[in-house]
Amino acid sequence: MESESVIENKMYYIRHGEDIFFNKSFKDQKKFIFSLLNLQFNSENLHILIGSGCSLPAIPLMGQTFYKVKELAEVREALGKFGGDSQDIEGYLNWLRTAMIFHDPDTSEFRKFEQAYNSTKIELLKSINLNYHNDFDDQNSDDRKTKVSLENYLKFYSGIFAQREFKKLSPINVFTTNYDLFNEVAMELLGIHYTNGFRGSINRTFEPSEFRLRLVDDENRYKDKWNALRRYVKLYKIHGSIDWKFNHKLKEIVQSNVNLDEHVDVMIYPTVNKHYETQQTPYSELFREFTINLQKKNSTLIVLGYGFPDDHINQLISQSLNNEDFTLIVFGNKNETNAAKFIEKHREKHNLHFIGGNNGGDANGHHFSKVIEYLGSGEINENAE
């Protein structure tokens, strides 16, 4: 066993292109991250970007799902440039959508691309269509994985609100590229109030103005003024969700129970519905909210489980780094191609903090389960080397 006096770079913390963790012990590294997060959780405007890595092990990364999809005969016939090692399933869906628009619906080429699109979308939805409720069967491997992922989200949200002081702070903005329902289920189990941009109870329809509303605590009717609700999250699912559908009768986006038989109308990015070829609803509104919020003064963005695969998102984050009062904290793998490009592009930015590496345990230091430990909601092993 190594002693604390032995210097070992188990984790890294990159700022200005240099690793400032190089001369710190593993114990001090974890304490430093804990202090950093404690400070940033009380930023005036706190934003969190949650990527697909946070829903492991319940939901495989989309690249892994894409590899399985490519084995389907109807998909192999229409892979184009997305054959080989490509992991970009969303890019592939977008490419198929464009091909369907280009070809006449009565042609065999159109039907080829349509069949590949439908098969790919169904398989993607199947990977997300889980039992999200608490009646898990421990004998079922899928249920066990789902339970682990849900517990991670529960600990994550508990940890955030345990550290947040709520003094004149805005609601937390959570942006996610994920289509799954872990965020919603976790917040509901914890009694955390949230909005996802939908209005109504029986007929829930997408209305972006919902994000402009703010809940207040009116428990004491004799107070001179109302206080903002302490635990409130604005959830922006910027690529859509498995429980969003386009209602042809209402000509609106509605939220309803998952039904894979209606996969064509499920609103995950991208969609082929002609209504959205020009309107780009709801994605345009959600990305607009992302842009507006990142530009607010004294903002902090914490990035989790996201490997920088989306150029549009990356560009908006890059623009925000030009603001002196913006702080970006990324938990990621510096060796991943897209992450390495992002680090190199912004190596001189003082407000970029990139954290990762081997934490000496059974998961890398940037993994969701380990970030939860840094929050203080999970136990940190102070004796770990």
N, C-alpha and C positions, 0 to 999 in steps of 0.2 A: 504493500500500500504506500502511496506517495504521501509525503508530509506536506503541510500547508506552505512550507518554505520553498518547495520546489515549484518553479514557475512553469506552468503548462497552459498553453493557449487552447483551452477546451471550447470556449465560446468566443465569438468576435462581436465587436461593436464598432461599426465603421462610421467615421465622421471625417470630412475633408480628405477622403480617400485613404485614411489611416485607421488601423485597428487600435483603439484606445484601451482594449481589454488585454493586450498582450502581456502586461506585467502584473495582472491582477489574479488572485487565486479564484478558484471556482466559487467558493463561498462569498467572496467579495463581489464577484460578477453578479450573482443572483441578488444580493442586497442592493447593488447599484440599480439594477433593472426595476426592482420593487420600488425604490425611491423615485425613479424617473416616472413610472406609471402613476404612482400616488400623486405626484405633482401635476401631471398632464390630465389626469381624470378630473381635475378641478379647473380646467381651462374654461374660459367664458363660453366657448363654442366647441363642443366635443363631437367629433365625427369618427365613425368606425366603418371600415370597409371589410366585409366578410366574404372570402372566396370559397371555392369548393373544397379546399383542404380542411376546412373547419367541420365539414360533415362526414369526414372519415371516422370510423370504418364503415358506417352504415351505407354510405353512398360512394361508389368508386369515383375516382377522378374521371372527368368526361373523356380524357384521352384513352383511359382503359375501356370505357364503354364503347368508344369509337372503334377500337381494335376488334371487339366482339361484333359490332355492326358490320364491319367490313367482310365478315365471313358469310354474310347473307348473299345468296346468289343474285338477287335483284339489285343489291348495292354494288357488288363487284362489277356489274355491267355499266355502272355510271359513277365511277370514282374520279375520273379526270385527274387533276393534279393532286388529289387528296389520297392517292394510294401510298404505298410504302409506309414510312414511319410517321406520317402526319397525325397529329393528335387533335387537330382543330375541328371538332364536330360542329361547332356553331358556324365556323367559316364554311364548312361543307354544306350545311343546311342553307346558308345564305347563297352559296353558289348554285345549289339546286333550284332555289326559288327564282334566281335570275334566269336560269335556263328555262324554267316553266313559263316565265313571262315572255321570253324571246320566241318560243315555239308555239305554233298553232295548236290549240287543245285537241284537234282532231287527228294529229299526227302521232306516229309511233314513237318519235323522239320525245314528245311531250309526255306520253304515258310512261316511258322509261324513267324519266326524271321524276315524275309524280310518284311512281311506285317506290323509287329509292327514297324520296323525301318522306313519304308516309311511313315506310319501314324504319327509317332512321329515327324519326320523331317518336314512334311507338316504343322502340327499344329504349330511347332516352327517358321517356315518361315512366316506363316500367321500372327503371333503376331508381326512380324517385318516389314511386307510389308505394309508400311503406305504411306499416302500422305505427302511427305516431303516438298512440295513446298508451296509457300506463299499464295495460293488461298484457304485459309481455310474457311469452312462453320461454323460459330459460333453456328449454330443450331444443328450441329452434335457433339455429345459428344466425339467421337474419334478424330475429328479434333481439338476440344478445347484442349484436352489433348496433342495432338501433338504440337499444337501452344505453350503451356506452356513449353514443353521440349525443343523445338527449341529455344525459347527465352532465356532459361537458358544457352544453349550452346553459343548463340550469346553474352550474357553478360559475360560468362566465358572467351572466347577468347578476347573480347574487354578489359576485366579487366587485363588479363595477359600482353598484349602488351602495355597497358597504364602505367604499373609499370616497365617495362623492359627498361634498359638504353642502351642496344645494343653496349656497348663498348667492342669490341673484344670477343663477346659472340657467342657461337655456335648456330645453329638452335635448336629450341625446339623439343624434341623427345616426341611424344605422343604415348603411348602403350595402346591398348584397347582390352579387351576380347569380346567386343560387336560386333554383326553382323550388327547392324543398320547403317544408313547413316547420323546421326545427326552431327557428326564431319565434314564430307565432306560438307554437305549443309551449315552449319554455316560458315565455312571458305570461301566458295565460295561467300556467301552473303556479307561477310565482306571484300572481296578482298584480303584475305590472301593466299599467295602462299604456296602450300604443295605438297608433293609427297607421294604416297601410295605404291610405288614399281612397278608401272606399266609404261610401255613405249608405246608411240604412241598416236595418236588422234583418228583415225578411227578404227584401229585394236589394241586395248590396251592389251598387254600381260605382264605377271609378269616377272620382271627382277630385282633381288635383288641388282644388281650393281647401280640401280637408287638411292639407299640410300647413295651411296658414293659421288654422285655429289652435288655440292653446287652452288646455284644461286648467281649471282653478279649483282650489280646495275651499269649499264653502261650508265646512263642518260647523264652524262657530259663527252663528249669524250675527253676533255682536261685534265682530272684528271691524275695524275701520276700513280695511281693504282686503280683498281676496289675495291669497298667495297662490302662485303657480303650483300645480301638483308636483310632489316631490319625485315620484317615480313615473316618468313619462318618456316614451321612446317614439320617434318618428321613423318608421321602417320603409325604406325605399327599395323595392325589388326591381332594380334597373334593367333586368333582362326578362321580367315577367315572372309568372308563378304557375305551378301545376294546377292550382285551383282558380285560375282566371280564365274566363271563356268569353268569346264574342257572341253576344246574343243577336241573331239576325233580325228578330222581330223588333227588338228595342233599338237596334243599331248602337248598342252600348257594350262596354266591357262589364261583365258581372262576375261576382265571386260566388262559387258554389262548390258542392262536393265533387271530388275527383271521379271522373268516369272516362276510362280509356276508350270507350266506344265513341266518344266525341272528340277524339284526339285532334281532328282537323281544326277545331275551334279553340283548343287550349292555347292560351296566350303565353307562349315562350318564344324568346327571340331567336331567329326571326320568324315572322309569320307570312303566309302567302295570301292572306285575306286581302282582296282588292281595296277594301276600305282604307287599309294602312299603307298602300303603295304611295299615297300622296300625304296622308295625315301623319303617319308614323306614331300614332297614338297607341299605347301610353308612353312609349319609350322616350319620345322627344320631351315630354313633360318631366319625366323622371330624371333624365340627364340634365335638364335645365335646373332642376332642384339641386342636383349634385354640384353643378357649377356655381350657383348662387351661394350655397352654404359654404363651400370651400373658400370663397372670397370674403366671408365675414371676418371682422377683425378678431384678433386673438384666437385663431382657430387651431385646433390640433386634429390631425387625421392619423388614426392607428390602423394599420393594414395587417390583416390576418388571413392566412390560408390562400393568398392570392399571388400567383407567379408572374404577374405582368404580361398576360397573353393578349390583352385587349388594348390596341393602340389608342382608341378613343379615350378610354379611361386614363391611360398613361399620360396622354397629352394634357388632360385637365389637371391631373396631379402636378405635372411639370410646371404648368402655368402658375399654380398656387405657390410653388416653391420660390417664386420671384417676390413674394410678399414677405417682408421682414418679420411680421408677427405671426407667420404660419409655421407650424411645427409638424413634420412628417416622421412618424415612427413606424418602421416596417419590420415585422418578424418574418424572415424569409431565408432562402438558401442563396447565398451570393454566387454559387457556382452554376445555378440554372441560367440558361442562355439569356432569357428576357430580363431577368433580374440583374444579371451582370451588365447588360447594356444600359439599364436604368441607372445603376450605380456609377458607371463610367461617365454617363452623360451629365450627372449632377455631383461629381466627386468634390467639387469646390463649394458646394452649398453647405452653409453652416447649420441649416435647419433640417437636414436629412440625417436621420438616425436609422441605421440598418443593423439589425441584431439577429444572430443565428449561431450555428455551430453545434458541436456535440456537448450535451449537458452531462455526460457521464452516466446517463440512465438508459432506458429502453426506447427513448424517443429523442429526436433532435431538438435542440433548444428553441427552435422557432415553431414547433408544432403547437397546435391549439391547446392540447392538454397541459403542456408545459407553461404556456403563457398564463393559463389559469392559476398555476402555482405562484407565478410572480405577482398576481393580483392579491394573493393572500387568502383566496377562497379555497385553495387546496393546500395541503401541508408541504412545506419546503423542508427537505432533509438537510438540516444544518451540518450533519456529519459527513455528507457526501464529499468525496475528494474532487 
